[in-house]
Amino acid sequence: MLGPLESEVMTSLRGLGEAPAREVRRALQGRGIRVAYTTVATILGRLFEKGLVHRRRETCRGGGRYVYRSADVEQKYLRSLLRGVVTMFGPAGVVHLNEEIAKLNPSEERELRRRLGLK
């Protein structure tokens, strides 16, 4: 399961396509999320360990850095998470999930549907 900041980092990275941590941080700031560069780099490292992002090393002026891109497994991860809700909580979990989805604004719901491959 992704935490709120991990989700924001994933959203920013998807919008950028491929980017180093510094650019992801800049994108977060553009969306009103103030966070330290080291925090973004740590989160991207954790997302890499979870298999949700890919990274490649590139040389730059200061030496080297990682450039990240979203992995294709996110959709599978989200579907697995939803199946887990159904398995753990049964019909009551599904009802609660539907109630929470109903609270989303239209753009958030479209983004959720897109991420689940439901468009």
DAKAFEN-V629854 format. One record per pair of residues at least 12 apart in sequence whose C-alpha atoms are under 10 Angstrom apart, sorted by the first residue. I is the first residue (numbers start at 1). J is the second residue. If there is no record, write none. Layout:
I | J
I | J
//
This chain:
1 | 50
1 | 77
1 | 78
1 | 80
1 | 81
2 | 47
2 | 50
2 | 77
2 | 78
2 | 81
3 | 43
5 | 28
5 | 33
5 | 35
5 | 39
5 | 40
5 | 43
6 | 40
6 | 43
6 | 44
6 | 46
6 | 47
7 | 43
7 | 47
8 | 24
8 | 27
8 | 28
8 | 31
8 | 33
9 | 21
9 | 24
9 | 25
9 | 27
9 | 28
9 | 33
9 | 40
9 | 41
9 | 43
9 | 44
9 | 47
10 | 24
10 | 43
10 | 44
10 | 47
10 | 52
10 | 53
10 | 69
10 | 70
10 | 71
10 | 74
11 | 24
11 | 27
11 | 28
11 | 70
11 | 111
11 | 115
12 | 24
12 | 25
12 | 26
12 | 27
12 | 28
12 | 29
12 | 30
12 | 31
12 | 70
13 | 25
13 | 27
13 | 28
13 | 44
13 | 53
13 | 68
13 | 69
13 | 70
14 | 53
14 | 68
14 | 69
14 | 70
14 | 71
15 | 27
15 | 69
15 | 70
16 | 68
16 | 69
16 | 70
17 | 68
17 | 69
17 | 70
18 | 53
18 | 54
18 | 55
18 | 67
18 | 68
18 | 69
18 | 70
19 | 55
19 | 66
19 | 67
19 | 68
19 | 69
19 | 70
20 | 40
20 | 41
20 | 44
20 | 55
20 | 56
20 | 57
20 | 58
20 | 65
20 | 66
20 | 67
20 | 68
20 | 69
21 | 37
21 | 38
21 | 39
21 | 40
21 | 41
21 | 42
21 | 43
21 | 44
21 | 45
21 | 65
21 | 66
21 | 67
21 | 68
22 | 36
22 | 37
22 | 38
22 | 40
22 | 41
22 | 65
22 | 67
23 | 37
23 | 40
23 | 67
24 | 37
24 | 40
24 | 41
24 | 44
24 | 67
24 | 68
25 | 37
25 | 38
25 | 39
25 | 40
25 | 41
28 | 40
41 | 66
44 | 66
44 | 67
44 | 68
44 | 69
45 | 66
45 | 68
47 | 68
47 | 70
47 | 71
48 | 68
48 | 69
48 | 70
48 | 71
51 | 70
51 | 71
51 | 72
51 | 73
51 | 74
51 | 77
52 | 69
52 | 70
52 | 71
52 | 72
52 | 73
52 | 74
52 | 75
52 | 77
53 | 67
53 | 68
53 | 69
53 | 70
53 | 71
53 | 72
53 | 73
53 | 74
54 | 66
54 | 67
54 | 68
54 | 69
54 | 70
54 | 71
54 | 72
55 | 67
55 | 68
55 | 69
55 | 70
55 | 71
56 | 68
56 | 69
74 | 115
74 | 116
75 | 114
75 | 115
75 | 116
75 | 117
76 | 115
76 | 116
76 | 117
77 | 116
78 | 112
78 | 115
78 | 116
78 | 117
79 | 115
79 | 116
79 | 117
82 | 94
82 | 97
82 | 116
85 | 97
//
